[in-house]
C-alpha cells in the first residue's frame, strides 16, 4: 500500500510540474555557424546595411500559433528566447558575420526609422 501511495504522489508531482512549465515557452537559441561558401566577386566596396524593424503591435513579438504537428497553442502564449534580448540586433550581428565570412565587407546597423535619403 505504501508503494502505491508513493507512486501516486510522484505522479501528481510530475503532472503538476508539466502543467506549470507548459504555461510559457522558453528556448535558448544557438548562434548560427557561418558558412564556408565564398563569394566570387572581387573588390567589393564596404557597405553599411541599415536594418529597420517595422513590425508593430502584436507583430513585434513572437507568438506561436502552432508548435509541432497538430498542437494548437493559444494566441496569448508568448515565445521567450532566453539569450536574445533584441531579435533585430541579433539578426543584424549574425548577418554581418555571415557576409564578412564570405569576404563581403558589410557593416550591419539597426535603426529605429528608415532613412529616406536613398
HELIX and SHEET records of a PDB file:
HELIX    1   1 UNK A    2  UNK A   21  1                                  20    
HELIX    2   2 UNK A   57  UNK A   60  5                                   4    
HELIX    3   3 UNK A   87  UNK A  101  1                                  15    
SHEET    1   A 2 UNK A  25  UNK A  27  0                                        
SHEET    2   A 2 UNK A  79  UNK A  81  1                                        
SHEET    1   B 2 UNK A  47  UNK A  52  0                                        
SHEET    2   B 2 UNK A 106  UNK A 111  1                                        
END                                                                             
